[in-house]
């Protein structure tokens, strides 16, 4: 009789653990959808960095929402995001290519290499207070991000 109660307790414990894991995964999935790419400009200031290759960013985030093919700006690529609550963030390659840095690689080389660069994370004033959430989101995407300390 004692053995069956222990088995029942073990089964209940396993079911409880499975349910907790399912809830954790659901929350993580919801969080991964918290930030969405947007075409809206961010027009903020630098609040953090992501150290990755261009290819790694495209793999994790998709294609940039902005690309300068003409060399008219000091950045050639930008990913703009908006949170579920309207906060705006961006990741951009400020002065990383030969458009604005004579020692930088060409845009073609920059987009093809697996070399890592320090991309900037920008945010509007409204989003700066919650930059930690954006950093956490980027890390869940497998990116080496920091800032907002």
C-alpha positions as a Markdown table, in Angstrom:
| # | Residue | x | y | z |
|---|---|---|---|---|
| 1 | Unk | 0.0 | 0.0 | 0.0 |
| 2 | Unk | 2.8 | 2.4 | 0.9 |
| 3 | Unk | 4.5 | 1.8 | -2.5 |
| 4 | Unk | 1.4 | 2.7 | -4.5 |
| 5 | Unk | 1.0 | 6.0 | -2.6 |
| 6 | Unk | 4.7 | 6.8 | -3.4 |
| 7 | Unk | 4.1 | 6.0 | -7.1 |
| 8 | Unk | 1.0 | 8.2 | -7.1 |
| 9 | Unk | 2.9 | 11.0 | -5.5 |
| 10 | Unk | 5.7 | 10.6 | -8.1 |
| 11 | Unk | 3.2 | 10.7 | -10.9 |
| 12 | Unk | 1.6 | 13.8 | -9.5 |
| 13 | Unk | 5.0 | 15.4 | -9.1 |
| 14 | Unk | 5.9 | 14.6 | -12.7 |
| 15 | Unk | 2.6 | 16.0 | -14.0 |
| 16 | Unk | 3.2 | 19.2 | -11.9 |
| 17 | Unk | 6.7 | 19.6 | -13.3 |
| 18 | Unk | 5.4 | 19.0 | -16.9 |
| 19 | Unk | 2.7 | 21.7 | -16.4 |
| 20 | Unk | 5.3 | 24.2 | -15.0 |
| 21 | Unk | 7.6 | 23.5 | -18.0 |
| 22 | Unk | 4.7 | 24.0 | -20.4 |
| 23 | Unk | 3.8 | 27.3 | -18.7 |
| 24 | Unk | 7.4 | 28.4 | -18.8 |
| 25 | Unk | 7.6 | 27.7 | -22.5 |
| 26 | Unk | 4.4 | 29.5 | -23.2 |
| 27 | Unk | 5.6 | 32.6 | -21.4 |
| 28 | Unk | 8.9 | 32.4 | -23.3 |
| 29 | Unk | 7.1 | 32.1 | -26.6 |
| 30 | Unk | 4.8 | 35.1 | -25.7 |
| 31 | Unk | 7.9 | 37.1 | -24.7 |
| 32 | Unk | 9.6 | 36.3 | -28.0 |
| 33 | Unk | 6.7 | 37.9 | -29.8 |
| 34 | Unk | 6.7 | 41.0 | -27.5 |
| 35 | Unk | 8.9 | 42.9 | -29.9 |
| 36 | Unk | 8.1 | 43.2 | -33.6 |
| 37 | Unk | 10.0 | 44.6 | -36.6 |
| 38 | Unk | 8.5 | 47.9 | -37.7 |
| 39 | Unk | 9.0 | 50.4 | -40.5 |
| 40 | Unk | 8.5 | 53.3 | -38.0 |
| 41 | Unk | 11.7 | 55.3 | -37.5 |
| 42 | Unk | 13.2 | 55.2 | -34.0 |
| 43 | Unk | 15.2 | 58.4 | -33.9 |
| 44 | Unk | 16.7 | 57.7 | -30.5 |
| 45 | Unk | 20.1 | 57.6 | -29.0 |
| 46 | Unk | 22.5 | 54.8 | -28.2 |
| 47 | Unk | 21.7 | 52.8 | -25.1 |
| 48 | Unk | 23.5 | 49.5 | -25.7 |
| 49 | Unk | 25.4 | 47.3 | -28.1 |
| 50 | Unk | 25.2 | 44.0 | -29.9 |
| 51 | Unk | 28.4 | 42.3 | -30.8 |
| 52 | Unk | 27.6 | 40.0 | -33.7 |
| 53 | Unk | 28.2 | 39.7 | -37.5 |
| 54 | Unk | 25.7 | 41.1 | -39.9 |
| 55 | Unk | 24.8 | 37.6 | -41.0 |
| 56 | Unk | 24.1 | 36.6 | -37.4 |
| 57 | Unk | 21.7 | 39.5 | -37.0 |
| 58 | Unk | 19.9 | 38.7 | -40.2 |
| 59 | Unk | 19.6 | 35.0 | -39.1 |
| 60 | Unk | 18.2 | 36.0 | -35.7 |
| 61 | Unk | 16.1 | 39.0 | -36.6 |
| 62 | Unk | 15.4 | 38.8 | -40.3 |
| 63 | Unk | 16.3 | 41.4 | -43.0 |
| 64 | Unk | 16.9 | 45.0 | -41.8 |
| 65 | Unk | 14.0 | 47.4 | -42.0 |
| 66 | Unk | 16.3 | 50.0 | -43.5 |
| 67 | Unk | 19.2 | 49.6 | -45.9 |
| 68 | Unk | 21.2 | 52.5 | -47.4 |
| 69 | Unk | 22.6 | 51.4 | -50.7 |
| 70 | Unk | 23.8 | 54.9 | -51.8 |
| 71 | Unk | 26.1 | 55.9 | -49.0 |
| 72 | Unk | 24.0 | 58.8 | -48.0 |
| 73 | Unk | 24.1 | 58.1 | -44.2 |
| 74 | Unk | 26.7 | 56.9 | -41.6 |
| 75 | Unk | 24.9 | 53.6 | -41.3 |
| 76 | Unk | 24.0 | 51.1 | -43.9 |
| 77 | Unk | 21.5 | 48.9 | -42.1 |
| 78 | Unk | 19.0 | 49.2 | -39.3 |
| 79 | Unk | 16.5 | 46.9 | -37.6 |
| 80 | Unk | 13.6 | 48.9 | -36.0 |
| 81 | Unk | 11.4 | 47.3 | -33.4 |
| 82 | Unk | 8.3 | 48.3 | -31.5 |
| 83 | Unk | 7.2 | 46.6 | -28.3 |
| 84 | Unk | 3.6 | 45.6 | -27.5 |
| 85 | Unk | 3.4 | 48.7 | -25.4 |
| 86 | Unk | 4.7 | 51.1 | -28.1 |
| 87 | Unk | 8.4 | 51.4 | -27.0 |
| 88 | Unk | 10.8 | 51.7 | -29.9 |
| 89 | Unk | 14.3 | 50.2 | -30.3 |
| 90 | Unk | 16.8 | 49.9 | -33.1 |
| 91 | Unk | 19.9 | 48.0 | -33.9 |
| 92 | Unk | 22.2 | 49.8 | -36.4 |
| 93 | Unk | 25.7 | 49.7 | -37.9 |
| 94 | Unk | 26.9 | 53.3 | -37.1 |
| 95 | Unk | 30.1 | 54.1 | -38.9 |
| 96 | Unk | 31.1 | 50.4 | -39.4 |
| 97 | Unk | 31.5 | 50.4 | -43.1 |
| 98 | Unk | 33.6 | 52.4 | -45.6 |
| 99 | Unk | 30.6 | 54.7 | -46.1 |
| 100 | Unk | 31.6 | 56.6 | -43.0 |
| 101 | Unk | 34.8 | 55.0 | -41.9 |
| 102 | Unk | 37.8 | 54.9 | -44.2 |
| 103 | Unk | 39.2 | 51.8 | -42.4 |
| 104 | Unk | 35.9 | 50.0 | -42.5 |
| 105 | Unk | 35.0 | 47.2 | -44.9 |
| 106 | Unk | 33.0 | 47.8 | -48.0 |
| 107 | Unk | 29.2 | 47.3 | -47.5 |
| 108 | Unk | 29.4 | 44.1 | -49.6 |
| 109 | Unk | 32.2 | 42.7 | -47.5 |
| 110 | Unk | 30.5 | 43.7 | -44.2 |
| 111 | Unk | 27.3 | 41.9 | -45.2 |
| 112 | Unk | 29.1 | 38.7 | -46.2 |
| 113 | Unk | 31.7 | 38.3 | -43.5 |
| 114 | Unk | 31.2 | 36.3 | -40.3 |
| 115 | Unk | 33.5 | 38.8 | -38.5 |
| 116 | Unk | 31.8 | 40.3 | -35.5 |
| 117 | Unk | 31.2 | 44.1 | -35.1 |
| 118 | Unk | 29.8 | 46.3 | -32.3 |
| 119 | Unk | 26.4 | 47.3 | -33.5 |
| 120 | Unk | 24.5 | 50.1 | -31.6 |
| 121 | Unk | 21.2 | 49.7 | -29.9 |
| 122 | Unk | 19.1 | 52.8 | -30.0 |
| 123 | Unk | 16.0 | 53.8 | -28.2 |
| 124 | Unk | 13.6 | 56.7 | -27.8 |
| 125 | Unk | 13.5 | 58.3 | -24.4 |
| 126 | Unk | 10.3 | 56.4 | -23.6 |
| 127 | Unk | 12.0 | 53.1 | -24.2 |
| 128 | Unk | 15.2 | 53.7 | -22.2 |
| 129 | Unk | 13.7 | 52.8 | -18.9 |
| 130 | Unk | 12.9 | 49.3 | -20.1 |
| 131 | Unk | 16.0 | 48.6 | -22.3 |
| 132 | Unk | 16.7 | 45.6 | -20.0 |
| 133 | Unk | 13.6 | 43.9 | -21.5 |
| 134 | Unk | 14.9 | 44.5 | -25.0 |
| 135 | Unk | 18.4 | 43.2 | -24.1 |
| 136 | Unk | 16.8 | 40.1 | -22.5 |
| 137 | Unk | 14.8 | 39.5 | -25.7 |
| 138 | Unk | 17.9 | 39.8 | -27.9 |
| 139 | Unk | 19.7 | 37.3 | -25.6 |
| 140 | Unk | 16.8 | 34.9 | -26.0 |
| 141 | Unk | 17.3 | 35.2 | -29.7 |
| 142 | Unk | 20.9 | 34.1 | -29.1 |
| 143 | Unk | 22.6 | 37.5 | -29.6 |
| 144 | Unk | 25.4 | 39.0 | -27.5 |
| 145 | Unk | 23.7 | 42.2 | -26.3 |
| 146 | Unk | 24.4 | 44.5 | -23.4 |
| 147 | Unk | 23.4 | 47.9 | -22.1 |
| 148 | Unk | 20.9 | 49.7 | -20.0 |
| 149 | Unk | 22.7 | 49.1 | -16.8 |
